[in-house]
Amino acid sequence: MSSSPHDPASQPGSAPWPGHQAGYPPMPGMPPGEPLPAGPEARELHSLPPQRPGTLTAAAVVGFVASGFEMLGGVLWMLGGAALGMVEDAFDQDSTVGGVITLLGLACLVLGGAYIWGGVLALKGRKLVLLVAACTAAALNLTAGILFGGGVLSLVLAAVVILLLSLAPSRNYQPR
């Protein structure tokens, strides 16, 4: 089969059929002359769920880390309060400091569980439980820091969680 000089397919750089680039083999599965399939339509792109912002994921992860420290601190506060209570009883002291410290430890354990629950919900897009847990942890650890000189790391982690949840990407995220 010979090609004439007037045939556009025989010219250098020209395609033998529409939609084909010269020098490249045709797309497998596509008959010659058919246009390439169109991309997704706008309604299909709109139906994709919005991606969770990194600040929200970071807040949940910091909440999980803070949970570990709260639970560890809670156990240590409870052990310290129980030991102090036994010392108070041994010396017939009418002080309730050991009981207050034990209750502080119990509150830290409950708060650690609330952090985990809030972190899981935050990963699903519901942020309120994590925010309440972080605010409560900040208040509890500030109180512990003022009264007994402890809870500084948990206070900083609570502040970080509150900050991350307050940033615009986390605040504006609405899952479907």
C-alpha positions as a Markdown table, in Angstrom:
| # | Residue | x | y | z |
|---|---|---|---|---|
| 1 | Met | 0.0 | 0.0 | 0.0 |
| 2 | Ser | 1.6 | 3.2 | -1.1 |
| 3 | Ser | 0.8 | 6.6 | 0.4 |
| 4 | Ser | 0.5 | 9.7 | -1.7 |
| 5 | Pro | 2.2 | 12.9 | -0.8 |
| 6 | His | -1.2 | 14.6 | -0.3 |
| 7 | Asp | -2.4 | 12.0 | 2.3 |
| 8 | Pro | -2.3 | 13.7 | 5.8 |
| 9 | Ala | -1.4 | 10.4 | 7.4 |
| 10 | Ser | 1.8 | 10.2 | 5.4 |
| 11 | Gln | 3.1 | 13.6 | 6.5 |
| 12 | Pro | 5.7 | 13.6 | 9.3 |
| 13 | Gly | 4.2 | 14.4 | 12.7 |
| 14 | Ser | 0.6 | 13.7 | 11.6 |
| 15 | Ala | -1.7 | 11.1 | 13.1 |
| 16 | Pro | -3.3 | 8.3 | 11.0 |
| 17 | Trp | -6.6 | 8.8 | 12.8 |
| 18 | Pro | -8.2 | 11.5 | 15.1 |
| 19 | Gly | -7.1 | 11.3 | 18.7 |
| 20 | His | -3.9 | 9.4 | 17.9 |
| 21 | Gln | -0.5 | 11.0 | 18.3 |
| 22 | Ala | 2.1 | 10.2 | 15.7 |
| 23 | Gly | 4.9 | 8.0 | 16.9 |
| 24 | Tyr | 2.8 | 6.3 | 19.6 |
| 25 | Pro | 1.0 | 3.1 | 19.4 |
| 26 | Pro | -2.8 | 3.2 | 19.8 |
| 27 | Met | -4.2 | 2.8 | 23.3 |
| 28 | Pro | -5.0 | -0.8 | 24.1 |
| 29 | Gly | -8.7 | -1.6 | 24.1 |
| 30 | Met | -9.6 | 1.6 | 22.2 |
| 31 | Pro | -10.6 | 1.3 | 18.6 |
| 32 | Pro | -8.9 | 3.7 | 16.2 |
| 33 | Gly | -10.7 | 6.9 | 15.8 |
| 34 | Glu | -12.6 | 6.8 | 19.1 |
| 35 | Pro | -11.9 | 9.7 | 21.5 |
| 36 | Leu | -10.4 | 9.0 | 24.9 |
| 37 | Pro | -13.0 | 8.5 | 27.7 |
| 38 | Ala | -13.9 | 11.6 | 29.6 |
| 39 | Gly | -12.8 | 12.1 | 33.2 |
| 40 | Pro | -15.2 | 12.1 | 36.1 |
| 41 | Glu | -18.0 | 14.4 | 36.0 |
| 42 | Ala | -18.3 | 17.3 | 38.4 |
| 43 | Arg | -21.1 | 15.6 | 40.3 |
| 44 | Glu | -18.9 | 12.6 | 40.8 |
| 45 | Leu | -16.1 | 14.7 | 42.2 |
| 46 | His | -18.5 | 16.5 | 44.5 |
| 47 | Ser | -19.7 | 13.2 | 45.9 |
| 48 | Leu | -16.3 | 12.3 | 47.2 |
| 49 | Pro | -16.1 | 12.7 | 51.0 |
| 50 | Pro | -13.9 | 15.6 | 52.2 |
| 51 | Gln | -10.5 | 14.7 | 53.4 |
| 52 | Arg | -9.9 | 14.9 | 57.1 |
| 53 | Pro | -7.5 | 17.8 | 57.9 |
| 54 | Gly | -4.1 | 17.0 | 59.3 |
| 55 | Thr | -4.7 | 19.3 | 62.3 |
| 56 | Leu | -7.7 | 17.2 | 63.3 |
| 57 | Thr | -5.7 | 13.9 | 63.0 |
| 58 | Ala | -2.9 | 15.5 | 64.9 |
| 59 | Ala | -5.3 | 16.6 | 67.7 |
| 60 | Ala | -6.6 | 13.0 | 68.0 |
| 61 | Val | -3.1 | 11.5 | 68.1 |
| 62 | Val | -1.9 | 14.0 | 70.7 |
| 63 | Gly | -5.1 | 13.1 | 72.6 |
| 64 | Phe | -4.1 | 9.5 | 72.5 |
| 65 | Val | -0.6 | 10.4 | 73.8 |
| 66 | Ala | -2.1 | 12.6 | 76.5 |
| 67 | Ser | -4.4 | 9.7 | 77.5 |
| 68 | Gly | -1.4 | 7.5 | 78.3 |
| 69 | Phe | 0.1 | 10.2 | 80.4 |
| 70 | Glu | -3.2 | 10.9 | 82.2 |
| 71 | Met | -3.7 | 7.2 | 83.0 |
| 72 | Leu | -0.1 | 6.8 | 84.2 |
| 73 | Gly | -0.3 | 9.9 | 86.2 |
| 74 | Gly | -3.7 | 8.8 | 87.6 |
| 75 | Val | -2.2 | 5.5 | 88.8 |
| 76 | Leu | 0.7 | 7.3 | 90.4 |
| 77 | Trp | -1.5 | 9.9 | 92.0 |
| 78 | Met | -3.7 | 7.1 | 93.4 |
| 79 | Leu | -0.8 | 5.2 | 94.8 |
| 80 | Gly | 0.7 | 8.3 | 96.3 |
| 81 | Gly | -2.6 | 9.3 | 97.8 |
| 82 | Ala | -3.1 | 5.9 | 99.3 |
| 83 | Ala | 0.4 | 5.8 | 100.7 |
| 84 | Leu | -0.1 | 9.3 | 102.2 |
| 85 | Gly | -3.4 | 8.2 | 103.6 |
| 86 | Met | -1.8 | 5.3 | 105.4 |
| 87 | Val | 0.9 | 7.6 | 106.8 |
| 88 | Glu | -1.8 | 10.0 | 108.0 |
| 89 | Asp | -3.6 | 7.1 | 109.7 |
| 90 | Ala | -0.4 | 5.8 | 111.3 |
| 91 | Phe | 0.3 | 9.2 | 112.9 |
| 92 | Asp | -3.3 | 9.8 | 113.8 |
| 93 | Gln | -3.5 | 12.9 | 111.6 |
| 94 | Asp | -7.0 | 14.3 | 110.7 |
| 95 | Ser | -5.8 | 15.4 | 107.3 |
| 96 | Thr | -7.6 | 14.5 | 104.1 |
| 97 | Val | -4.8 | 15.3 | 101.7 |
| 98 | Gly | -4.2 | 11.6 | 100.9 |
| 99 | Gly | -7.9 | 11.3 | 100.0 |
| 100 | Val | -7.8 | 14.4 | 97.8 |
| 101 | Ile | -4.8 | 13.1 | 96.0 |
| 102 | Thr | -6.5 | 9.7 | 95.5 |
| 103 | Leu | -9.5 | 11.4 | 94.0 |
| 104 | Leu | -7.3 | 13.5 | 91.8 |
| 105 | Gly | -5.8 | 10.2 | 90.5 |
| 106 | Leu | -9.2 | 8.7 | 89.9 |
| 107 | Ala | -10.2 | 11.8 | 88.0 |
| 108 | Cys | -7.0 | 11.5 | 85.8 |
| 109 | Leu | -7.9 | 7.9 | 85.0 |
| 110 | Val | -11.4 | 8.9 | 83.9 |
| 111 | Leu | -10.0 | 11.7 | 81.9 |
| 112 | Gly | -7.6 | 9.3 | 80.2 |
| 113 | Gly | -10.6 | 7.3 | 79.1 |
| 114 | Ala | -12.4 | 10.4 | 77.9 |
| 115 | Tyr | -9.3 | 11.3 | 75.8 |
| 116 | Ile | -9.4 | 8.0 | 74.1 |
| 117 | Trp | -13.1 | 8.2 | 73.4 |
| 118 | Gly | -12.7 | 11.8 | 72.2 |
| 119 | Gly | -9.8 | 10.9 | 70.0 |
| 120 | Val | -11.7 | 8.1 | 68.3 |
| 121 | Leu | -14.7 | 10.4 | 67.7 |
| 122 | Ala | -12.4 | 13.1 | 66.4 |
| 123 | Leu | -11.1 | 10.8 | 63.8 |
| 124 | Lys | -14.7 | 10.3 | 62.7 |
| 125 | Gly | -15.1 | 14.1 | 62.6 |
| 126 | Arg | -16.9 | 14.7 | 65.9 |
| 127 | Lys | -14.7 | 17.0 | 67.9 |
| 128 | Leu | -16.7 | 18.0 | 70.9 |
| 129 | Val | -15.8 | 15.1 | 73.3 |
| 130 | Leu | -12.0 | 15.6 | 72.7 |
| 131 | Leu | -12.4 | 19.3 | 73.2 |
| 132 | Val | -14.2 | 18.9 | 76.5 |
| 133 | Ala | -11.7 | 16.2 | 77.6 |
| 134 | Ala | -8.8 | 18.6 | 76.8 |
| 135 | Cys | -10.4 | 21.5 | 78.6 |
| 136 | Thr | -11.2 | 19.4 | 81.6 |
| 137 | Ala | -7.6 | 18.0 | 81.6 |
| 138 | Ala | -6.2 | 21.5 | 81.4 |
| 139 | Ala | -8.3 | 22.6 | 84.4 |
| 140 | Leu | -7.5 | 19.5 | 86.4 |
| 141 | Asn | -3.7 | 19.6 | 85.7 |
| 142 | Leu | -3.6 | 23.3 | 86.4 |
| 143 | Thr | -5.1 | 22.6 | 89.7 |
| 144 | Ala | -2.7 | 19.8 | 90.4 |
| 145 | Gly | 0.2 | 22.0 | 89.3 |
| 146 | Ile | -0.8 | 24.8 | 91.7 |
| 147 | Leu | -1.6 | 22.6 | 94.7 |
| 148 | Phe | 1.0 | 19.8 | 94.3 |
| 149 | Gly | 3.5 | 20.9 | 91.7 |
| 150 | Gly | 2.6 | 18.2 | 89.1 |
| 151 | Gly | 0.8 | 17.7 | 85.8 |
| 152 | Val | 2.8 | 20.1 | 83.7 |
| 153 | Leu | 3.3 | 17.8 | 80.7 |
| 154 | Ser | -0.4 | 16.9 | 80.7 |
| 155 | Leu | -1.3 | 20.6 | 80.9 |
| 156 | Val | 0.9 | 21.3 | 77.8 |
| 157 | Leu | -0.6 | 18.4 | 75.9 |
| 158 | Ala | -4.1 | 19.6 | 76.7 |
| 159 | Ala | -3.2 | 23.0 | 75.5 |
| 160 | Val | -1.8 | 21.6 | 72.2 |
| 161 | Val | -5.1 | 19.6 | 71.7 |
| 162 | Ile | -7.2 | 22.7 | 72.3 |
| 163 | Leu | -5.0 | 24.7 | 69.9 |
| 164 | Leu | -5.2 | 22.1 | 67.1 |
| 165 | Leu | -9.0 | 21.8 | 67.5 |
| 166 | Ser | -9.3 | 25.6 | 67.4 |
| 167 | Leu | -7.5 | 26.0 | 64.1 |
| 168 | Ala | -9.7 | 26.7 | 61.1 |
| 169 | Pro | -9.2 | 23.4 | 59.2 |
| 170 | Ser | -10.3 | 21.4 | 62.2 |
| 171 | Arg | -13.0 | 23.8 | 63.2 |
| 172 | Asn | -14.6 | 23.9 | 59.7 |
| 173 | Tyr | -14.3 | 20.2 | 58.9 |
| 174 | Gln | -17.8 | 18.5 | 58.5 |
| 175 | Pro | -17.8 | 14.9 | 57.5 |
| 176 | Arg | -20.6 | 13.5 | 55.5 |
